[in-house]
Amino acid sequence: MRNIINNQILFEAETSKRYLDFIQMELTLMRNRLVEIIKELPSKSMLETIEHYQSVLLELDEPLFIFRKDILKQMELIKTNFIDSKISENIDIQEILRKDMVLLENLFNKIKGEFNTSFSTQLVKCA
């Protein structure tokens, strides 16, 4: 039973790590989109929005880095404690990471939605 639980926790940690990779890739695409908009800047009034989102995207880098570190630490702990009796410690840590992942996912989706809506609205007004 212990192996099944540890394998599940490890699976969740690996899933979280893949999702972080996805978020990082999306942030890179959003940054690239900012560069594209700057190159064809249809309106000087958009500069403030561009600067805002550059700042927001930069601010997301730190929590992503910290969260990735926490996940890697959890994965190492699972492998180290695989046979040990510290399974409850692994479960507790995973519950915290799971809650943090939900918060991060909600924050990312909010920012991504606002990013897309903001630029779509402003670009349509400039057209």
The first five atom37 places (N, CA, C, CB, O) and aatype in JSON, in Angstrom:
{
  "aatype": [12, 1, 2, 9, 9, 2, 2, 5, 9, 10, 13, 6, 0, 6, 16, 15, 11, 1, 18, 10, 3, 13, 9, 5, 12, 6, 10, 16, 10, 12, 1, 2, 1, 10, 19, 6, 9, 9, 11, 6, 10, 14, 15, 11, 15, 12, 10, 6, 16, 9, 6, 8, 18, 5, 15, 19, 10, 10, 6, 10, 3, 6, 14, 10, 13, 9, 13, 1, 11, 3, 9, 10, 11, 5, 12, 6, 10, 9, 11, 16, 2, 13, 9, 3, 15, 11, 9, 15, 6, 2, 9, 3, 9, 5, 6, 9, 10, 1, 11, 3, 12, 19, 10, 10, 6, 2, 10, 13, 2, 11, 9, 11, 7, 6, 13, 2, 16, 15, 13, 15, 16, 5, 10, 19, 11, 4, 0],
  "atom_mask": [
    [1, 1, 1, 1, 1],
    [1, 1, 1, 1, 1],
    [1, 1, 1, 1, 1],
    [1, 1, 1, 1, 1],
    [1, 1, 1, 1, 1],
    [1, 1, 1, 1, 1],
    [1, 1, 1, 1, 1],
    [1, 1, 1, 1, 1],
    [1, 1, 1, 1, 1],
    [1, 1, 1, 1, 1],
    [1, 1, 1, 1, 1],
    [1, 1, 1, 1, 1],
    [1, 1, 1, 1, 1],
    [1, 1, 1, 1, 1],
    [1, 1, 1, 1, 1],
    [1, 1, 1, 1, 1],
    [1, 1, 1, 1, 1],
    [1, 1, 1, 1, 1],
    [1, 1, 1, 1, 1],
    [1, 1, 1, 1, 1],
    [1, 1, 1, 1, 1],
    [1, 1, 1, 1, 1],
    [1, 1, 1, 1, 1],
    [1, 1, 1, 1, 1],
    [1, 1, 1, 1, 1],
    [1, 1, 1, 1, 1],
    [1, 1, 1, 1, 1],
    [1, 1, 1, 1, 1],
    [1, 1, 1, 1, 1],
    [1, 1, 1, 1, 1],
    [1, 1, 1, 1, 1],
    [1, 1, 1, 1, 1],
    [1, 1, 1, 1, 1],
    [1, 1, 1, 1, 1],
    [1, 1, 1, 1, 1],
    [1, 1, 1, 1, 1],
    [1, 1, 1, 1, 1],
    [1, 1, 1, 1, 1],
    [1, 1, 1, 1, 1],
    [1, 1, 1, 1, 1],
    [1, 1, 1, 1, 1],
    [1, 1, 1, 1, 1],
    [1, 1, 1, 1, 1],
    [1, 1, 1, 1, 1],
    [1, 1, 1, 1, 1],
    [1, 1, 1, 1, 1],
    [1, 1, 1, 1, 1],
    [1, 1, 1, 1, 1],
    [1, 1, 1, 1, 1],
    [1, 1, 1, 1, 1],
    [1, 1, 1, 1, 1],
    [1, 1, 1, 1, 1],
    [1, 1, 1, 1, 1],
    [1, 1, 1, 1, 1],
    [1, 1, 1, 1, 1],
    [1, 1, 1, 1, 1],
    [1, 1, 1, 1, 1],
    [1, 1, 1, 1, 1],
    [1, 1, 1, 1, 1],
    [1, 1, 1, 1, 1],
    [1, 1, 1, 1, 1],
    [1, 1, 1, 1, 1],
    [1, 1, 1, 1, 1],
    [1, 1, 1, 1, 1],
    [1, 1, 1, 1, 1],
    [1, 1, 1, 1, 1],
    [1, 1, 1, 1, 1],
    [1, 1, 1, 1, 1],
    [1, 1, 1, 1, 1],
    [1, 1, 1, 1, 1],
    [1, 1, 1, 1, 1],
    [1, 1, 1, 1, 1],
    [1, 1, 1, 1, 1],
    [1, 1, 1, 1, 1],
    [1, 1, 1, 1, 1],
    [1, 1, 1, 1, 1],
    [1, 1, 1, 1, 1],
    [1, 1, 1, 1, 1],
    [1, 1, 1, 1, 1],
    [1, 1, 1, 1, 1],
    [1, 1, 1, 1, 1],
    [1, 1, 1, 1, 1],
    [1, 1, 1, 1, 1],
    [1, 1, 1, 1, 1],
    [1, 1, 1, 1, 1],
    [1, 1, 1, 1, 1],
    [1, 1, 1, 1, 1],
    [1, 1, 1, 1, 1],
    [1, 1, 1, 1, 1],
    [1, 1, 1, 1, 1],
    [1, 1, 1, 1, 1],
    [1, 1, 1, 1, 1],
    [1, 1, 1, 1, 1],
    [1, 1, 1, 1, 1],
    [1, 1, 1, 1, 1],
    [1, 1, 1, 1, 1],
    [1, 1, 1, 1, 1],
    [1, 1, 1, 1, 1],
    [1, 1, 1, 1, 1],
    [1, 1, 1, 1, 1],
    [1, 1, 1, 1, 1],
    [1, 1, 1, 1, 1],
    [1, 1, 1, 1, 1],
    [1, 1, 1, 1, 1],
    [1, 1, 1, 1, 1],
    [1, 1, 1, 1, 1],
    [1, 1, 1, 1, 1],
    [1, 1, 1, 1, 1],
    [1, 1, 1, 1, 1],
    [1, 1, 1, 1, 1],
    [1, 1, 1, 1, 1],
    [1, 1, 1, 1, 1],
    [1, 1, 1, 0, 1],
    [1, 1, 1, 1, 1],
    [1, 1, 1, 1, 1],
    [1, 1, 1, 1, 1],
    [1, 1, 1, 1, 1],
    [1, 1, 1, 1, 1],
    [1, 1, 1, 1, 1],
    [1, 1, 1, 1, 1],
    [1, 1, 1, 1, 1],
    [1, 1, 1, 1, 1],
    [1, 1, 1, 1, 1],
    [1, 1, 1, 1, 1],
    [1, 1, 1, 1, 1],
    [1, 1, 1, 1, 1],
    [1, 1, 1, 1, 1]
  ],
  "atom_positions": [
    [[0.82, -1.2, 0.0], [0.0, 0.0, 0.0], [0.86, 1.26, 0.0], [-0.93, 0.0, 1.21], [0.55, 2.25, -0.66]],
    [[1.95, 1.2, 0.75], [2.84, 2.35, 0.85], [3.4, 2.73, -0.52], [3.99, 2.04, 1.82], [3.5, 3.92, -0.84]],
    [[3.77, 1.74, -1.33], [4.3, 2.02, -2.66], [3.26, 2.7, -3.55], [4.79, 0.73, -3.32], [3.59, 3.61, -4.31]],
    [[2.03, 2.27, -3.45], [0.96, 2.86, -4.25], [0.77, 4.32, -3.87], [-0.36, 2.09, -4.07], [0.62, 5.18, -4.75]],
    [[0.78, 4.61, -2.6], [0.61, 5.99, -2.13], [1.79, 6.85, -2.58], [0.48, 6.03, -0.59], [1.6, 7.94, -3.11]],
    [[3.0, 6.36, -2.36], [4.18, 7.12, -2.79], [4.2, 7.33, -4.31], [5.46, 6.39, -2.35], [4.56, 8.41, -4.78]],
    [[3.8, 6.31, -5.06], [3.75, 6.44, -6.51], [2.71, 7.5, -6.93], [3.42, 5.09, -7.16], [2.93, 8.25, -7.88]],
    [[1.6, 7.54, -6.21], [0.57, 8.54, -6.52], [1.09, 9.95, -6.22], [-0.72, 8.27, -5.71], [0.89, 10.87, -7.02]],
    [[1.74, 10.1, -5.09], [2.29, 11.41, -4.73], [3.34, 11.83, -5.75], [2.9, 11.38, -3.3], [3.39, 12.99, -6.16]],
    [[4.18, 10.9, -6.15], [5.2, 11.18, -7.15], [4.55, 11.55, -8.49], [6.13, 9.96, -7.33], [5.01, 12.47, -9.17]],
    [[3.5, 10.85, -8.86], [2.77, 11.15, -10.09], [2.22, 12.58, -10.04], [1.62, 10.13, -10.3], [2.33, 13.32, -11.02]],
    [[1.62, 12.96, -8.91], [1.09, 14.32, -8.76], [2.19, 15.36, -8.87], [0.36, 14.46, -7.43], [2.0, 16.4, -9.51]],
    [[3.33, 15.1, -8.25], [4.44, 16.04, -8.3], [4.95, 16.19, -9.73], [5.58, 15.57, -7.38], [5.25, 17.3, -10.17]],
    [[5.05, 15.08, -10.44], [5.49, 15.14, -11.84], [4.48, 15.89, -12.71], [5.72, 13.73, -12.4], [4.87, 16.63, -13.61]],
    [[3.19, 15.68, -12.44], [2.15, 16.4, -13.16], [2.27, 17.9, -12.91], [0.76, 15.89, -12.75], [2.15, 18.71, -13.83]],
    [[2.49, 18.27, -11.66], [2.66, 19.68, -11.32], [3.87, 20.28, -12.03], [2.8, 19.85, -9.8], [3.82, 21.41, -12.51]],
    [[4.94, 19.52, -12.08], [6.15, 19.98, -12.77], [5.88, 20.22, -14.25], [7.29, 18.97, -12.59], [6.32, 21.22, -14.82]],
    [[5.15, 19.3, -14.88], [4.8, 19.48, -16.31], [3.91, 20.7, -16.49], [4.08, 18.23, -16.86], [4.07, 21.44, -17.47]],
    [[2.99, 20.92, -15.57], [2.11, 22.08, -15.68], [2.91, 23.37, -15.52], [1.0, 22.01, -14.63], [2.63, 24.35, -16.21]],
    [[3.89, 23.37, -14.64], [4.75, 24.55, -14.51], [5.51, 24.81, -15.81], [5.74, 24.36, -13.35], [5.68, 25.96, -16.21]],
    [[5.96, 23.74, -16.46], [6.63, 23.9, -17.76], [5.68, 24.53, -18.77], [7.13, 22.53, -18.28], [6.08, 25.39, -19.56]],
    [[4.43, 24.1, -18.74], [3.42, 24.68, -19.64], [3.22, 26.17, -19.35], [2.08, 23.93, -19.5], [3.19, 26.98, -20.27]],
    [[3.08, 26.52, -18.07], [2.9, 27.93, -17.7], [4.1, 28.75, -18.16], [2.7, 28.08, -16.17], [3.94, 29.84, -18.7]],
    [[5.3, 28.21, -17.95], [6.51, 28.92, -18.36], [6.52, 29.14, -19.87], [7.77, 28.14, -17.92], [6.9, 30.21, -20.34]],
    [[6.11, 28.14, -20.62], [6.05, 28.27, -22.07], [5.01, 29.33, -22.47], [5.71, 26.91, -22.72], [5.26, 30.14, -23.36]],
    [[3.87, 29.33, -21.81], [2.83, 30.33, -22.1], [3.32, 31.73, -21.77], [1.56, 30.01, -21.3], [3.03, 32.67, -22.51]],
    [[4.05, 31.89, -20.68], [4.59, 33.21, -20.32], [5.58, 33.68, -21.38], [5.27, 33.16, -18.94], [5.62, 34.87, -21.71]],
    [[6.37, 32.77, -21.9], [7.3, 33.12, -22.98], [6.54, 33.57, -24.21], [8.21, 31.92, -23.32], [6.92, 34.55, -24.86]],
    [[5.47, 32.88, -24.54], [4.65, 33.27, -25.7], [4.01, 34.63, -25.47], [3.57, 32.22, -25.97], [3.9, 35.43, -26.4]],
    [[3.58, 34.9, -24.25], [2.99, 36.2, -23.94], [4.03, 37.31, -24.05], [2.38, 36.2, -22.52], [3.74, 38.39, -24.55]],
    [[5.25, 37.03, -23.59], [6.33, 38.02, -23.73], [6.63, 38.29, -25.21], [7.62, 37.54, -23.0], [6.83, 39.43, -25.62]],
    [[6.65, 37.22, -25.99], [6.88, 37.37, -27.43], [5.77, 38.2, -28.06], [6.97, 35.98, -28.11], [6.01, 39.0, -28.96]],
    [[4.55, 37.99, -27.59], [3.42, 38.78, -28.11], [3.59, 40.25, -27.79], [2.1, 38.26, -27.55], [3.27, 41.11, -28.61]],
    [[4.1, 40.56, -26.6], [4.36, 41.95, -26.24], [5.36, 42.57, -27.2], [4.89, 42.06, -24.79], [5.2, 43.72, -27.63]],
    [[6.39, 41.82, -27.55], [7.4, 42.32, -28.5], [6.76, 42.58, -29.86], [8.57, 41.3, -28.63], [7.04, 43.6, -30.49]],
    [[5.91, 41.67, -30.3], [5.22, 41.86, -31.59], [4.36, 43.12, -31.57], [4.35, 40.64, -31.91], [4.33, 43.88, -32.54]],
    [[3.66, 43.34, -30.48], [2.79, 44.52, -30.37], [3.64, 45.79, -30.37], [1.92, 44.46, -29.1], [3.28, 46.78, -31.02]],
    [[4.75, 45.76, -29.65], [5.63, 46.94, -29.62], [6.15, 47.26, -31.02], [6.82, 46.71, -28.66], [6.23, 48.43, -31.39]],
    [[6.51, 46.25, -31.79], [7.04, 46.46, -33.14], [6.03, 47.17, -34.04], [7.44, 45.13, -33.76], [6.41, 47.96, -34.91]],
    [[4.76, 46.87, -33.84], [3.73, 47.45, -34.7], [2.83, 48.41, -33.91], [2.88, 46.35, -35.35], [1.67, 48.62, -34.28]],
    [[3.35, 48.96, -32.86], [2.58, 49.78, -31.92], [1.59, 50.7, -32.62], [3.53, 50.6, -31.07], [1.98, 51.73, -33.19]],
    [[0.31, 50.33, -32.58], [-0.7, 51.14, -33.26], [-1.06, 52.42, -32.51], [-1.94, 50.32, -33.47], [-1.63, 53.35, -33.09]],
    [[-0.73, 52.46, -31.22], [-1.12, 53.61, -30.42], [-0.16, 53.76, -29.24], [-2.59, 53.47, -29.91], [0.19, 52.78, -28.57]],
    [[0.26, 54.99, -29.0], [1.15, 55.27, -27.86], [0.44, 54.97, -26.53], [1.62, 56.75, -27.89], [1.08, 54.68, -25.53]],
    [[-0.88, 55.04, -26.54], [-1.63, 54.79, -25.31], [-1.48, 53.33, -24.85], [-3.11, 55.12, -25.53], [-1.77, 53.02, -23.69]],
    [[-1.05, 52.45, -25.73], [-0.87, 51.05, -25.37], [0.42, 50.8, -24.59], [-0.9, 50.18, -26.62], [0.6, 49.74, -23.99]],
    [[1.32, 51.78, -24.61], [2.6, 51.59, -23.91], [2.41, 51.29, -22.43], [3.48, 52.84, -24.07], [3.11, 50.45, -21.86]],
    [[1.47, 51.96, -21.81], [1.22, 51.73, -20.39], [0.76, 50.29, -20.14], [0.16, 52.73, -19.86], [1.19, 49.65, -19.18]],
    [[-0.11, 49.8, -20.99], [-0.6, 48.42, -20.86], [0.54, 47.43, -21.08], [-1.75, 48.15, -21.86], [0.66, 46.44, -20.36]],
    [[1.37, 47.7, -22.07], [2.52, 46.83, -22.36], [3.46, 46.79, -21.16], [3.27, 47.32, -23.62], [3.9, 45.71, -20.74]],
    [[3.77, 47.95, -20.6], [4.65, 48.01, -19.43], [4.03, 47.27, -18.24], [4.94, 49.47, -19.05], [4.72, 46.58, -17.5]],
    [[2.72, 47.44, -18.08], [2.03, 46.74, -16.98], [2.21, 45.23, -17.11], [0.52, 47.1, -16.96], [2.57, 44.55, -16.14]],
    [[1.96, 44.7, -18.3], [2.05, 43.25, -18.47], [3.49, 42.75, -18.46], [1.38, 42.84, -19.77], [3.74, 41.61, -18.06]],
    [[4.43, 43.57, -18.88], [5.84, 43.17, -18.73], [6.16, 42.98, -17.26], [6.8, 44.23, -19.36], [6.81, 42.02, -16.87]],
    [[5.69, 43.9, -16.45], [5.91, 43.82, -15.01], [5.21, 42.61, -14.4], [5.42, 45.1, -14.33], [5.79, 41.89, -13.59]],
    [[3.96, 42.39, -14.78], [3.18, 41.26, -14.24], [3.85, 39.93, -14.59], [1.74, 41.29, -14.79], [3.96, 39.04, -13.75]],
    [[4.3, 39.81, -15.84], [4.93, 38.56, -16.27], [6.25, 38.33, -15.54], [5.17, 38.57, -17.78], [6.58, 37.2, -15.19]],
    [[6.99, 39.4, -15.3], [8.24, 39.27, -14.54], [7.97, 38.85, -13.1], [9.02, 40.6, -14.56], [8.7, 38.04, -12.52]],
    [[6.91, 39.4, -12.52], [6.56, 39.06, -11.14], [6.17, 37.59, -10.99], [5.43, 39.95, -10.65], [6.32, 37.02, -9.91]],
    [[5.68, 36.99, -12.05], [5.3, 35.57, -11.98], [6.51, 34.64, -12.0], [4.39, 35.22, -13.14], [6.41, 33.48, -11.58]],
    [[7.63, 35.12, -12.47], [8.82, 34.27, -12.57], [9.27, 33.75, -11.2], [9.95, 35.05, -13.21], [9.61, 32.58, -11.07]],
    [[9.26, 34.61, -10.2], [9.76, 34.19, -8.88], [8.91, 33.1, -8.25], [9.82, 35.39, -7.95], [9.45, 32.08, -7.82]],
    [[7.56, 33.28, -8.17], [6.78, 32.18, -7.59], [6.89, 30.88, -8.38], [5.32, 32.58, -7.49], [6.87, 29.8, -7.8]],
    [[7.01, 30.98, -9.7], [7.2, 29.77, -10.51], [8.5, 29.08, -10.14], [7.18, 30.11, -12.01], [8.54, 27.85, -10.0]],
    [[9.56, 29.85, -10.0], [10.86, 29.3, -9.63], [10.8, 28.62, -8.27], [11.94, 30.4, -9.63], [11.29, 27.51, -8.09]],
    [[10.2, 29.31, -7.31], [10.1, 28.76, -5.94], [9.24, 27.5, -5.93], [9.5, 29.82, -4.98], [9.59, 26.51, -5.29]],
    [[8.12, 27.55, -6.64], [7.23, 26.4, -6.68], [7.91, 25.21, -7.35], [5.94, 26.75, -7.42], [7.76, 24.07, -6.89]],
    [[8.65, 25.46, -8.41], [9.38, 24.38, -9.08], [10.4, 23.76, -8.12], [10.1, 24.9, -10.36], [10.54, 22.54, -8.07]],
    [[11.09, 24.6, -7.35], [12.04, 24.1, -6.36], [11.35, 23.23, -5.32], [12.76, 25.28, -5.67], [11.85, 22.18, -4.94]],
    [[10.17, 23.69, -4.86], [9.41, 22.93, -3.86], [8.99, 21.57, -4.42], [8.18, 23.72, -3.41], [9.04, 20.56, -3.72]],
    [[8.57, 21.55, -5.67], [8.14, 20.29, -6.29], [9.32, 19.34, -6.43], [7.5, 20.55, -7.67], [9.21, 18.15, -6.13]],
    [[10.45, 19.85, -6.88], [11.64, 19.0, -7.02], [12.09, 18.47, -5.66], [12.79, 19.78, -7.69], [12.52, 17.32, -5.55]],
    [[11.99, 19.31, -4.64], [12.33, 18.87, -3.28], [11.37, 17.77, -2.82], [12.29, 20.08, -2.28], [11.78, 16.8, -2.2]],
    [[10.08, 17.93, -3.14], [9.09, 16.91, -2.78], [9.39, 15.61, -3.5], [7.67, 17.4, -3.13], [9.31, 14.53, -2.91]],
    [[9.74, 15.69, -4.78], [10.04, 14.47, -5.54], [11.25, 13.75, -4.94], [10.31, 14.81, -7.02], [11.26, 12.52, -4.84]],
    [[12.24, 14.51, -4.55], [13.43, 13.92, -3.93], [13.07, 13.3, -2.58], [14.54, 14.97, -3.75], [13.56, 12.22, -2.23]],
    [[12.23, 13.98, -1.82], [11.8, 13.48, -0.52], [11.03, 12.17, -0.69], [10.93, 14.52, 0.21], [11.21, 11.23, 0.1]],
    [[10.19, 12.1, -1.68], [9.42, 10.88, -1.93], [10.37, 9.73, -2.24], [8.42, 11.08, -3.09], [10.22, 8.63, -1.72]],
    [[11.35, 10.0, -3.1], [12.29, 8.94, -3.46], [13.13, 8.51, -2.25], [13.22, 9.41, -4.6], [13.42, 7.33, -2.08]],
    [[13.5, 9.47, -1.42], [14.3, 9.18, -0.23], [13.48, 8.41, 0.8], [14.84, 10.48, 0.38], [13.97, 7.48, 1.44]],
    [[12.22, 8.83, 0.96], [11.36, 8.23, 2.0], [10.49, 7.11, 1.46], [10.48, 9.3, 2.62], [9.53, 6.71, 2.12]],
    [[10.8, 6.61, 0.31], [9.95, 5.62, -0.34], [9.69, 4.41, 0.55], [10.58, 5.17, -1.65], [8.58, 3.88, 0.58]],
    [[10.71, 3.98, 1.25], [10.57, 2.79, 2.08], [10.4, 3.19, 3.55], [11.79, 1.86, 1.91], [9.9, 2.42, 4.36]],
    [[10.81, 4.4, 3.87], [10.72, 4.9, 5.24], [9.27, 4.99, 5.71], [11.38, 6.26, 5.35], [8.33, 4.8, 4.94]],
    [[9.12, 5.28, 6.97], [7.78, 5.42, 7.53], [7.31, 6.88, 7.48], [7.75, 4.91, 8.97], [6.36, 7.24, 8.17]],
    [[7.96, 7.7, 6.69], [7.62, 9.12, 6.62], [6.56, 9.42, 5.56], [8.87, 9.92, 6.34], [6.51, 10.52, 5.03]],
    [[5.74, 8.46, 5.26], [4.73, 8.63, 4.22], [3.76, 9.77, 4.58], [3.96, 7.33, 4.01], [3.29, 10.48, 3.69]],
    [[3.46, 9.93, 5.86], [2.54, 11.01, 6.27], [3.14, 12.38, 5.98], [2.19, 10.88, 7.78], [2.43, 13.32, 5.65]],
    [[4.46, 12.49, 6.11], [5.14, 13.75, 5.78], [5.0, 14.04, 4.28], [6.65, 13.69, 6.19], [4.74, 15.18, 3.89]],
    [[5.18, 13.02, 3.47], [5.02, 13.19, 2.02], [3.6, 13.62, 1.67], [5.36, 11.88, 1.29], [3.39, 14.5, 0.83]],
    [[2.62, 13.01, 2.33], [1.22, 13.34, 2.07], [0.92, 14.79, 2.48], [0.28, 12.37, 2.82], [0.25, 15.51, 1.75]],
    [[1.41, 15.2, 3.63], [1.18, 16.56, 4.11], [1.78, 17.59, 3.14], [1.78, 16.74, 5.52], [1.14, 18.58, 2.79]],
    [[3.0, 17.34, 2.74], [3.66, 18.26, 1.81], [2.9, 18.32, 0.48], [5.12, 17.84, 1.57], [2.72, 19.39, -0.1]],
    [[2.46, 17.16, 0.01], [1.74, 17.12, -1.27], [0.42, 17.88, -1.18], [1.48, 15.68, -1.69], [0.02, 18.53, -2.15]],
    [[-0.25, 17.81, -0.05], [-1.5, 18.56, 0.12], [-1.26, 20.06, 0.02], [-2.16, 18.21, 1.47], [-2.05, 20.78, -0.59]],
    [[-0.18, 20.52, 0.62], [0.18, 21.94, 0.54], [0.5, 22.32, -0.91], [1.39, 22.26, 1.46], [0.03, 23.34, -1.41]],
    [[1.29, 21.48, -1.57], [1.64, 21.76, -2.97], [0.39, 21.76, -3.85], [2.65, 20.72, -3.48], [0.28, 22.56, -4.78]],
    [[-0.52, 20.87, -3.58], [-1.76, 20.78, -4.36], [-2.56, 22.08, -4.23], [-2.62, 19.58, -3.9], [-3.06, 22.61, -5.22]],
    [[-2.67, 22.59, -3.01], [-3.39, 23.86, -2.78], [-2.67, 25.02, -3.46], [-3.52, 24.13, -1.26], [-3.3, 25.89, -4.07]],
    [[-1.34, 25.03, -3.36], [-0.55, 26.08, -4.0], [-0.71, 26.02, -5.52], [0.93, 25.94, -3.62], [-0.75, 27.06, -6.19]],
    [[-0.78, 24.81, -6.07], [-0.93, 24.66, -7.51], [-2.27, 25.24, -7.97], [-0.82, 23.18, -7.92], [-2.34, 25.88, -9.01]],
    [[-3.31, 25.01, -7.21], [-4.63, 25.55, -7.55], [-4.57, 27.09, -7.55], [-5.72, 25.04, -6.56], [-5.1, 27.73, -8.45]],
    [[-3.94, 27.66, -6.53], [-3.8, 29.12, -6.47], [-3.0, 29.66, -7.65], [-3.13, 29.54, -5.15], [-3.38, 30.65, -8.27]],
    [[-1.9, 28.99, -7.95], [-1.06, 29.41, -9.07], [-1.81, 29.29, -10.39], [0.22, 28.57, -9.12], [-1.73, 30.19, -11.23]],
    [[-2.53, 28.2, -10.57], [-3.3, 27.99, -11.79], [-4.36, 29.08, -11.95], [-3.96, 26.59, -11.78], [-4.55, 29.61, -13.05]],
    [[-5.07, 29.4, -10.87], [-6.08, 30.45, -10.92], [-5.47, 31.81, -11.25], [-6.84, 30.52, -9.6], [-6.02, 32.56, -12.05]],
    [[-4.34, 32.11, -10.62], [-3.65, 33.37, -10.89], [-3.21, 33.44, -12.35], [-2.44, 33.54, -9.96], [-3.41, 34.46, -13.01]],
    [[-2.61, 32.38, -12.83], [-2.14, 32.36, -14.22], [-3.31, 32.52, -15.19], [-1.4, 31.04, -14.5], [-3.21, 33.31, -16.14]],
    [[-4.4, 31.8, -14.97], [-5.56, 31.9, -15.86], [-6.15, 33.31, -15.84], [-6.62, 30.88, -15.46], [-6.59, 33.81, -16.87]],
    [[-6.17, 33.93, -14.67], [-6.68, 35.29, -14.55], [-5.81, 36.25, -15.36], [-6.73, 35.73, -13.07], [-6.32, 37.06, -16.13]],
    [[-4.5, 36.16, -15.17], [-3.58, 37.05, -15.88], [-3.65, 36.82, -17.38], [-2.14, 36.84, -15.38], [-3.69, 37.77, -18.16]],
    [[-3.68, 35.56, -17.78], [-3.75, 35.24, -19.2], [-5.04, 35.78, -19.83], [-3.66, 33.72, -19.41], [-5.02, 36.34, -20.93]],
    [[-6.15, 35.61, -19.14], [-7.42, 36.12, -19.63], [-7.42, 37.64, -19.73], [0.0, 0.0, 0.0], [-7.87, 38.2, -20.73]],
    [[-6.92, 38.3, -18.69], [-6.86, 39.76, -18.71], [-5.92, 40.26, -19.82], [-6.39, 40.29, -17.35], [-6.22, 41.24, -20.5]],
    [[-4.8, 39.58, -19.99], [-3.83, 39.92, -21.03], [-4.51, 39.88, -22.4], [-2.61, 38.94, -21.0], [-4.45, 40.84, -23.17]],
    [[-5.15, 38.77, -22.7], [-5.79, 38.6, -24.0], [-6.93, 39.59, -24.21], [-6.31, 37.18, -24.15], [-7.04, 40.2, -25.28]],
    [[-7.77, 39.76, -23.2], [-8.9, 40.69, -23.32], [-8.42, 42.12, -23.48], [-9.81, 40.58, -22.09], [-8.94, 42.86, -24.32]],
    [[-7.44, 42.5, -22.69], [-6.93, 43.87, -22.73], [-6.4, 44.23, -24.11], [-5.84, 44.05, -21.69], [-6.75, 45.28, -24.67]],
    [[-5.55, 43.38, -24.66], [-4.97, 43.69, -25.95], [-5.97, 43.55, -27.1], [-3.77, 42.8, -26.2], [-5.93, 44.32, -28.06]],
    [[-6.85, 42.59, -27.0], [-7.88, 42.44, -28.04], [-8.74, 43.7, -28.09], [-8.76, 41.18, -27.78], [-9.02, 44.24, -29.16]],
    [[-9.16, 44.15, -26.92], [-10.0, 45.35, -26.85], [-9.28, 46.58, -27.38], [-10.45, 45.58, -25.41], [-9.83, 47.34, -28.18]],
    [[-8.05, 46.77, -26.94], [-7.29, 47.96, -27.36], [-6.95, 47.92, -28.85], [-6.0, 48.09, -26.54], [-7.0, 48.94, -29.52]],
    [[-6.6, 46.75, -29.36], [-6.24, 46.66, -30.77], [-7.46, 46.87, -31.68], [-5.6, 45.3, -31.05], [-7.34, 47.45, -32.76]],
    [[-8.61, 46.4, -31.23], [-9.83, 46.62, -32.02], [-10.17, 48.13, -32.06], [-11.02, 45.81, -31.42], [-10.59, 48.64, -33.09]],
    [[-9.98, 48.81, -30.94], [-10.24, 50.27, -30.89], [-9.31, 51.03, -31.84], [-10.07, 50.8, -29.44], [-9.69, 52.05, -32.41]],
    [[-8.08, 50.53, -31.98], [-7.09, 51.2, -32.83], [-7.31, 50.91, -34.31], [-5.68, 50.79, -32.43], [-6.8, 51.63, -35.17]],
    [[-8.05, 49.86, -34.61], [-8.22, 49.45, -36.02], [-9.13, 50.37, -36.79], [-8.76, 48.04, -36.09], [-9.37, 50.15, -37.98]]
  ]
}
